[in-house]
Amino acid sequence: MKRRQRSGGGEELGTDTVTIYIDGASRGNPGDAGIGILIKEPGGKSREITKYLGTRTNNQAEYTALIEALESAKDLNGHPIRIFTDSLLVANQVNGLWKVKHAEIIPLNKKARSLFSGFDDIRIRHIPREQNSEADRLANQAIDEYFN
């Protein structure tokens, strides 16, 4: 019998599930931006990813975090993958619930959806900001480290 755990989003997860928390930050919107990603693999191994993006809007940073997470998790296909974001826009656009209207977001959405199609069992879900504190910390760390 598989053991189950609860995600930050309240979803029950099997012990073979990969959980990914993503966040993009922009200081100025547009302004200096960074991404933070926390990938929790089965067996307790974790990966942290930070990256400074230069000048971006917050939504561009959020999408870039998703794309980077998907590219970084390709080796984990075969496991159920659950992605959690505090960006309601990204979650609802990628899930097809909201239209993508802004020209600078359209190619990012297309790339994210294309990467999603390469996974067997993957979902993205919106969570409250307070449940995404580690990814938020990493996104801000990326910006801070660039300037220090």
C-alpha positions in Angstrom: 0.0 0.0 0.0 1.3 3.4 -1.0 1.7 6.0 1.8 0.2 9.4 1.2 1.1 12.8 2.3 -0.6 16.2 1.9 0.8 18.9 -0.3 0.9 22.6 0.5 -2.3 22.8 -1.6 -4.1 20.2 0.5 -4.0 17.5 -2.3 -3.1 14.0 -1.2 0.1 12.9 -2.8 1.6 9.4 -3.1 5.2 8.9 -1.9 6.3 8.6 -5.5 5.0 12.0 -6.3 7.3 14.9 -7.3 6.2 18.2 -5.8 7.4 21.5 -7.4 6.9 24.9 -5.9 7.6 27.8 -8.3 7.7 31.6 -8.0 8.7 34.6 -10.0 9.5 38.0 -8.5 9.8 41.4 -10.1 10.8 44.5 -8.3 9.1 47.3 -10.2 6.9 45.4 -12.5 8.6 45.5 -14.9 11.8 45.6 -13.0 14.6 43.4 -11.8 13.3 39.9 -11.7 14.2 36.4 -10.5 12.8 32.9 -10.2 12.8 30.4 -7.4 12.0 26.7 -7.8 11.9 24.0 -5.1 11.7 20.4 -6.5 11.0 17.7 -3.9 11.7 14.3 -5.3 10.6 10.9 -4.0 12.9 9.6 -1.2 13.4 13.1 0.3 15.9 14.6 -2.2 15.3 18.3 -3.0 16.6 20.7 -5.6 16.6 24.4 -5.3 16.9 26.6 -8.4 17.4 30.4 -8.5 18.0 32.5 -11.5 18.2 36.3 -12.2 16.2 37.3 -15.3 17.0 41.0 -15.8 14.1 43.3 -16.4 10.7 41.4 -16.6 7.2 41.8 -15.5 6.0 39.7 -12.6 3.8 37.5 -15.0 6.8 36.9 -17.3 8.9 35.9 -14.2 6.1 33.5 -13.0 5.9 31.8 -16.5 9.7 31.6 -16.7 9.8 29.9 -13.3 7.3 27.3 -14.6 9.2 26.7 -17.9 12.5 26.3 -16.0 10.9 23.9 -13.5 9.5 21.8 -16.4 12.8 21.7 -18.1 14.6 20.8 -14.9 12.1 18.0 -14.1 12.3 16.1 -17.4 14.4 13.4 -15.8 11.5 12.8 -13.3 8.9 11.9 -15.9 7.3 8.6 -14.9 6.5 10.0 -11.5 3.3 11.9 -10.9 4.3 15.6 -10.9 2.4 18.3 -9.0 3.3 21.9 -9.5 2.2 24.6 -7.0 2.2 28.3 -7.8 0.9 31.4 -6.1 0.1 32.9 -9.5 -3.6 32.4 -10.2 -3.0 33.8 -13.7 -0.4 31.1 -14.6 -2.3 28.2 -13.1 -5.6 29.2 -14.8 -4.0 30.0 -18.1 -2.0 26.8 -18.3 -5.1 24.8 -17.3 -7.1 26.5 -20.1 -9.5 28.2 -17.7 -8.4 31.8 -18.7 -7.5 33.2 -22.0 -4.0 34.5 -22.7 -4.4 38.1 -23.9 -1.0 39.8 -23.5 1.4 39.5 -26.4 4.5 39.0 -24.2 2.8 36.1 -22.4 1.4 34.2 -25.4 4.8 32.6 -26.3 5.6 31.7 -22.7 2.2 30.1 -22.3 2.7 28.1 -25.5 6.1 26.9 -24.4 4.8 25.9 -21.0 1.9 24.0 -22.4 4.2 22.3 -24.9 6.5 21.2 -22.1 3.5 19.9 -20.1 2.6 17.6 -23.0 6.0 15.8 -22.5 4.9 14.5 -19.1 2.7 11.4 -18.4 1.0 12.7 -15.2 1.4 16.4 -14.4 -0.8 19.0 -12.8 -0.5 22.6 -11.8 -2.4 24.2 -9.0 -2.8 27.6 -7.4 -1.9 27.8 -3.7 -2.0 30.8 -1.3 1.1 32.9 -1.2 1.9 31.8 2.4 2.1 28.2 1.3 4.7 29.1 -1.3 7.2 30.8 1.0 10.3 28.7 0.0 9.9 29.4 -3.7 9.3 33.1 -2.9 12.5 33.2 -0.8 14.5 31.6 -3.7 13.1 34.1 -6.3 14.1 37.0 -4.1 17.4 35.4 -3.3 18.1 35.3 -7.1 17.6 39.1 -7.4 19.6 39.8 -4.2 22.6 37.7 -5.2 22.8 39.3 -8.6 23.4 42.7 -6.9 25.7 41.5 -4.1 
